[in-house]
Amino acid sequence: MTSDHLSRTGFRRAALGRRTGCNIETIRYYENIGMMPDPPRTAAGYRVYDETHVSRLRFILRARQLGFSIEEIRGLLGLVDSGSQTCAEVKERTERHLADVRARIADLARIERVLSETVTKCSGENVPECPVLEALTPRPVLA
């Protein structure tokens, strides 16, 4: 039996991290904010994780990869935990998130366009005038 195994079905936080690719401090954070359930402890006080913890942490990590906020994930987990989820409700939450993602993409495309136009105006030579700096300098508001 390896040092991170506590029983046939349980393992320590380090093993949970290895199984999910998640850093131990991030696991602690998710536990502290209540997204991960408190695992049972051994008589010596060691936390004992199992496959349900692996599954939940993978859910959280995947949702984070897809850009869901902590609160959005908490809402989805709340539905799952209560057993009250419906596909319609999950779809509605996901559609809201998708709309936010699309808005951010549009913002990034606008930013890319402005930066691209600005950088093409820059000669890149060793001169004090720089169109990029001029574009970044706030202009006075005329009343």
Backbone as CSV, one residue per row, in Angstrom:
resi,resn,N_x,N_y,N_z,CA_x,CA_y,CA_z,C_x,C_y,C_z
1,MET,0.851,-1.173,0.000,0.000,0.000,0.000,0.893,1.231,0.000
2,THR,0.637,2.193,-0.916,1.461,3.397,-0.982,1.075,4.360,0.119
3,SER,1.928,5.360,0.323,1.708,6.292,1.428,0.469,7.154,1.253
4,ASP,0.005,7.344,-0.005,-1.174,8.187,-0.156,-2.476,7.395,-0.138
5,HIS,-2.393,6.098,-0.022,-3.595,5.284,0.111,-3.892,5.063,1.585
6,LEU,-5.147,5.298,1.959,-5.539,5.132,3.353,-6.362,3.878,3.545
7,SER,-7.015,3.450,2.500,-7.798,2.218,2.546,-7.970,1.753,1.116
8,ARG,-8.753,0.727,0.929,-8.974,0.224,-0.424,-9.651,1.277,-1.309
9,THR,-10.520,2.062,-0.742,-11.291,3.004,-1.554,-10.918,4.457,-1.308
10,GLY,-10.188,4.752,-0.265,-9.880,6.138,0.050,-8.436,6.495,-0.207
11,PHE,-8.200,7.777,-0.414,-6.847,8.258,-0.663,-6.733,9.687,-0.174
12,ARG,-5.523,10.177,-0.074,-5.253,11.522,0.437,-5.401,12.580,-0.649
13,ARG,-5.323,13.838,-0.198,-5.489,14.980,-1.099,-4.462,14.962,-2.225
14,ALA,-3.224,14.601,-1.928,-2.193,14.560,-2.974,-2.582,13.595,-4.089
15,ALA,-3.158,12.467,-3.721,-3.600,11.503,-4.729,-4.782,12.055,-5.517
16,LEU,-5.676,12.775,-4.841,-6.787,13.423,-5.543,-6.238,14.410,-6.574
17,GLY,-5.240,15.158,-6.175,-4.604,16.091,-7.098,-3.992,15.389,-8.294
18,ARG,-3.293,14.295,-8.047,-2.685,13.547,-9.153,-3.744,12.962,-10.086
19,ARG,-4.823,12.446,-9.524,-5.879,11.831,-10.348,-6.601,12.851,-11.221
20,THR,-6.667,14.085,-10.767,-7.423,15.103,-11.499,-6.540,16.134,-12.199
21,GLY,-5.248,16.143,-11.870,-4.360,17.153,-12.429,-4.545,18.503,-11.752
22,CYS,-5.154,18.492,-10.586,-5.451,19.736,-9.865,-4.441,19.944,-8.744
23,ASN,-3.993,21.154,-8.616,-3.046,21.516,-7.575,-3.712,21.426,-6.194
24,ILE,-2.953,21.029,-5.206,-3.476,20.811,-3.849,-4.083,22.089,-3.266
25,GLU,-3.448,23.228,-3.520,-3.980,24.493,-2.996,-5.335,24.819,-3.621
26,THR,-5.524,24.462,-4.876,-6.810,24.691,-5.535,-7.879,23.787,-4.926
27,ILE,-7.511,22.557,-4.623,-8.450,21.650,-3.955,-8.853,22.244,-2.611
28,ARG,-7.877,22.727,-1.855,-8.175,23.365,-0.559,-9.136,24.543,-0.748
29,TYR,-8.868,25.343,-1.763,-9.731,26.500,-2.046,-11.167,26.047,-2.309
30,TYR,-11.354,25.056,-3.171,-12.698,24.570,-3.469,-13.375,23.997,-2.222
31,GLU,-12.587,23.391,-1.353,-13.151,22.909,-0.087,-13.557,24.079,0.801
32,ASN,-12.689,25.085,0.894,-12.963,26.241,1.757,-14.193,27.029,1.326
33,ILE,-14.451,27.086,0.023,-15.621,27.838,-0.438,-16.866,26.950,-0.566
34,GLY,-16.728,25.687,-0.159,-17.886,24.800,-0.106,-18.279,24.127,-1.402
35,MET,-17.418,24.174,-2.416,-17.757,23.504,-3.672,-17.425,22.016,-3.639
36,MET,-16.477,21.670,-2.804,-16.128,20.263,-2.607,-16.662,19.859,-1.239
37,PRO,-17.325,18.723,-1.161,-17.841,18.291,0.142,-16.699,17.922,1.080
38,ASP,-16.923,18.120,2.371,-15.925,17.721,3.354,-15.772,16.212,3.318
39,PRO,-14.552,15.742,3.110,-14.361,14.289,3.102,-14.334,13.761,4.530
40,PRO,-14.655,12.499,4.692,-14.516,11.909,6.028,-13.044,11.893,6.416
41,ARG,-12.795,11.725,7.695,-11.412,11.703,8.188,-11.127,10.388,8.900
42,THR,-9.867,10.030,8.873,-9.423,8.860,9.622,-9.327,9.249,11.097
43,ALA,-9.091,8.265,11.938,-8.909,8.529,13.367,-7.729,9.455,13.600
44,ALA,-6.750,9.423,12.707,-5.570,10.285,12.825,-5.818,11.677,12.248
45,GLY,-7.016,11.907,11.695,-7.359,13.224,11.168,-7.079,13.440,9.690
46,TYR,-6.602,12.415,8.987,-6.359,12.555,7.558,-7.673,12.554,6.792
47,ARG,-7.768,13.438,5.801,-8.939,13.435,4.923,-8.878,12.186,4.036
48,VAL,-10.036,11.592,3.800,-10.109,10.394,2.963,-11.026,10.701,1.783
49,TYR,-10.441,10.811,0.602,-11.187,11.105,-0.612,-11.521,9.801,-1.324
50,ASP,-12.558,9.878,-2.173,-12.923,8.705,-2.957,-13.292,9.137,-4.371
51,GLU,-13.825,8.219,-5.152,-14.135,8.502,-6.556,-15.211,9.584,-6.724
52,THR,-16.095,9.759,-5.743,-17.092,10.835,-5.868,-16.400,12.191,-5.818
53,HIS,-15.334,12.299,-5.034,-14.567,13.550,-4.986,-13.838,13.786,-6.313
54,VAL,-13.307,12.701,-6.878,-12.631,12.801,-8.174,-13.613,13.314,-9.221
55,SER,-14.784,12.720,-9.268,-15.796,13.094,-10.250,-16.222,14.552,-10.079
56,ARG,-16.479,14.962,-8.855,-16.915,16.332,-8.596,-15.818,17.329,-8.962
57,LEU,-14.586,17.029,-8.584,-13.489,17.939,-8.901,-13.277,18.029,-10.401
58,ARG,-13.392,16.924,-11.108,-13.269,16.965,-12.568,-14.382,17.802,-13.191
59,PHE,-15.579,17.715,-12.644,-16.698,18.540,-13.106,-16.344,20.021,-12.939
60,ILE,-15.876,20.382,-11.747,-15.521,21.779,-11.458,-14.417,22.251,-12.402
61,LEU,-13.382,21.444,-12.551,-12.255,21.834,-13.401,-12.671,21.997,-14.855
62,ARG,-13.508,21.097,-15.338,-13.967,21.199,-16.732,-14.833,22.435,-16.921
63,ALA,-15.706,22.699,-15.957,-16.548,23.894,-16.036,-15.682,25.158,-16.042
64,ARG,-14.626,25.185,-15.236,-13.708,26.331,-15.222,-13.020,26.473,-16.570
65,GLN,-12.611,25.346,-17.177,-11.984,25.390,-18.503,-12.924,26.004,-19.528
66,LEU,-14.222,25.764,-19.357,-15.221,26.301,-20.289,-15.649,27.714,-19.918
67,GLY,-14.997,28.291,-18.913,-15.225,29.686,-18.583,-16.359,29.963,-17.622
68,PHE,-16.968,28.937,-17.051,-18.021,29.168,-16.068,-17.402,29.808,-14.830
69,SER,-18.101,30.757,-14.264,-17.636,31.398,-13.037,-17.863,30.458,-11.856
70,ILE,-17.234,30.787,-10.742,-17.428,29.997,-9.522,-18.909,29.969,-9.160
71,GLU,-19.579,31.107,-9.243,-21.005,31.156,-8.886,-21.855,30.345,-9.853
72,GLU,-21.518,30.387,-11.137,-22.262,29.571,-12.105,-22.077,28.083,-11.813
73,ILE,-20.853,27.693,-11.494,-20.589,26.286,-11.171,-21.311,25.909,-9.890
74,ARG,-21.268,26.800,-8.909,-21.973,26.540,-7.651,-23.464,26.305,-7.918
75,GLY,-24.040,27.089,-8.822,-25.451,26.914,-9.177,-25.722,25.574,-9.832
76,LEU,-24.838,25.183,-10.756,-24.998,23.884,-11.406,-24.845,22.744,-10.403
77,LEU,-23.857,22.856,-9.527,-23.666,21.825,-8.510,-24.854,21.769,-7.553
78,GLY,-25.426,22.932,-7.254,-26.607,22.966,-6.389,-27.761,22.198,-6.996
79,LEU,-27.930,22.341,-8.307,-28.983,21.582,-8.995,-28.716,20.089,-8.893
80,VAL,-27.462,19.712,-9.158,-27.090,18.296,-9.104,-27.259,17.758,-7.689
81,ASP,-26.762,18.515,-6.704,-26.812,18.049,-5.313,-28.237,17.881,-4.805
82,SER,-29.130,18.750,-5.257,-30.509,18.661,-4.788,-31.301,17.621,-5.562
83,GLY,-30.735,17.181,-6.684,-31.441,16.211,-7.517,-32.596,16.846,-8.277
84,SER,-32.621,18.175,-8.310,-33.743,18.870,-8.932,-33.435,19.364,-10.339
85,GLN,-32.254,19.018,-10.870,-31.888,19.544,-12.176,-32.797,18.999,-13.260
86,THR,-33.066,19.878,-14.199,-33.730,19.450,-15.423,-32.843,19.905,-16.561
87,CYS,-32.918,19.205,-17.643,-32.121,19.571,-18.807,-32.466,20.996,-19.241
88,ALA,-33.735,21.368,-19.129,-34.161,22.713,-19.529,-33.468,23.781,-18.692
89,GLU,-33.375,23.568,-17.383,-32.736,24.558,-16.523,-31.234,24.636,-16.776
90,VAL,-30.610,23.496,-16.949,-29.174,23.481,-17.231,-28.911,24.159,-18.575
91,LYS,-29.769,23.883,-19.555,-29.610,24.510,-20.882,-29.752,26.020,-20.775
92,GLU,-30.723,26.487,-20.026,-30.937,27.933,-19.880,-29.716,28.592,-19.243
93,ARG,-29.157,27.992,-18.215,-27.955,28.535,-17.565,-26.777,28.532,-18.529
94,THR,-26.660,27.463,-19.306,-25.560,27.350,-20.260,-25.722,28.350,-21.394
95,GLU,-26.946,28.572,-21.833,-27.180,29.565,-22.889,-26.808,30.965,-22.411
96,ARG,-27.104,31.286,-21.142,-26.684,32.589,-20.579,-25.165,32.702,-20.591
97,HIS,-24.507,31.632,-20.183,-23.039,31.634,-20.174,-22.501,31.777,-21.594
98,LEU,-23.089,31.065,-22.535,-22.667,31.144,-23.935,-22.832,32.569,-24.466
99,ALA,-23.906,33.241,-24.106,-24.100,34.630,-24.527,-22.985,35.518,-23.973
100,ASP,-22.600,35.290,-22.723,-21.489,36.047,-22.124,-20.181,35.764,-22.866
101,VAL,-19.934,34.503,-23.195,-18.720,34.126,-23.924,-18.704,34.816,-25.284
102,ARG,-19.837,34.796,-25.969,-19.905,35.442,-27.290,-19.686,36.953,-27.187
103,ALA,-20.192,37.569,-26.130,-19.973,39.008,-25.931,-18.494,39.288,-25.692
104,ARG,-17.838,38.442,-24.912,-16.396,38.625,-24.677,-15.605,38.436,-25.960
105,ILE,-16.010,37.455,-26.770,-15.337,37.236,-28.057,-15.494,38.471,-28.937
106,ALA,-16.684,39.049,-28.980,-16.913,40.258,-29.771,-16.046,41.404,-29.259
107,ASP,-15.936,41.537,-27.930,-15.071,42.572,-27.352,-13.616,42.341,-27.744
108,LEU,-13.172,41.088,-27.664,-11.790,40.777,-28.035,-11.542,41.031,-29.519
109,ALA,-12.522,40.736,-30.363,-12.375,40.997,-31.797,-12.259,42.502,-32.046
110,ARG,-13.043,43.290,-31.321,-12.958,44.758,-31.448,-11.588,45.251,-30.987
111,ILE,-11.118,44.740,-29.870,-9.805,45.110,-29.345,-8.714,44.729,-30.344
112,GLU,-8.815,43.529,-30.904,-7.830,43.069,-31.884,-7.818,43.984,-33.102
113,ARG,-8.992,44.394,-33.565,-9.085,45.259,-34.734,-8.424,46.612,-34.464
114,VAL,-8.728,47.212,-33.304,-8.160,48.520,-32.956,-6.644,48.412,-32.811
115,LEU,-6.165,47.391,-32.115,-4.718,47.227,-31.942,-4.023,46.975,-33.277
116,SER,-4.640,46.165,-34.111,-4.066,45.875,-35.416,-3.949,47.141,-36.258
117,GLU,-5.024,47.946,-36.277,-4.998,49.210,-37.031,-3.950,50.154,-36.461
118,THR,-3.852,50.206,-35.146,-2.912,51.114,-34.492,-1.472,50.692,-34.750
119,VAL,-1.180,49.431,-34.633,0.195,48.969,-34.804,0.655,49.124,-36.250
120,THR,-0.247,49.044,-37.211,0.163,49.231,-38.612,0.553,50.677,-38.882
121,LYS,0.085,51.613,-38.070,0.448,53.031,-38.215,1.820,53.332,-37.619
122,CYS,2.349,52.409,-36.848,3.620,52.611,-36.163,4.764,52.209,-37.086
123,SER,5.732,53.106,-37.229,6.868,52.822,-38.122,7.850,51.842,-37.497
124,GLY,7.880,51.795,-36.175,8.831,50.926,-35.506,10.244,51.469,-35.518
125,GLU,10.387,52.698,-35.950,11.723,53.303,-36.014,12.066,53.979,-34.692
126,ASN,13.306,54.367,-34.554,13.778,55.034,-33.348,13.471,56.534,-33.408
127,VAL,12.178,56.833,-33.366,11.725,58.232,-33.365,10.815,58.433,-32.154
128,PRO,10.732,59.667,-31.638,9.922,59.885,-30.431,8.415,59.784,-30.668
129,GLU,7.937,60.070,-31.882,6.502,60.003,-32.146,6.087,58.551,-32.330
130,CYS,5.030,58.173,-31.624,4.577,56.794,-31.729,3.050,56.764,-31.768
131,PRO,2.467,56.322,-32.877,1.015,56.253,-32.993,0.360,55.366,-31.930
132,VAL,1.054,54.345,-31.483,0.484,53.462,-30.465,0.312,54.235,-29.165
133,LEU,1.365,54.960,-28.751,1.263,55.750,-27.524,0.217,56.849,-27.660
134,GLU,0.136,57.463,-28.847,-0.887,58.495,-29.071,-2.290,57.914,-28.935
135,ALA,-2.495,56.722,-29.431,-3.812,56.070,-29.350,-4.161,55.716,-27.910
136,LEU,-3.158,55.470,-27.091,-3.390,55.110,-25.696,-3.530,56.321,-24.787
137,THR,-3.098,57.483,-25.262,-3.161,58.687,-24.445,-4.594,59.244,-24.451
138,PRO,-5.160,59.446,-23.264,-6.519,59.982,-23.209,-6.570,61.392,-23.784
139,ARG,-7.632,61.649,-24.480,-7.831,62.978,-25.057,-8.750,63.778,-24.122
140,PRO,-8.492,65.089,-24.024,-9.361,65.905,-23.155,-10.789,65.948,-23.705
141,VAL,-11.731,65.961,-22.783,-13.142,66.039,-23.153,-13.487,67.506,-23.333
142,LEU,-14.033,67.824,-24.501,-14.434,69.202,-24.782,-15.871,69.411,-24.339
143,ALA,-16.089,70.497,-23.633,-17.437,70.763,-23.133,-18.242,71.569,-24.092
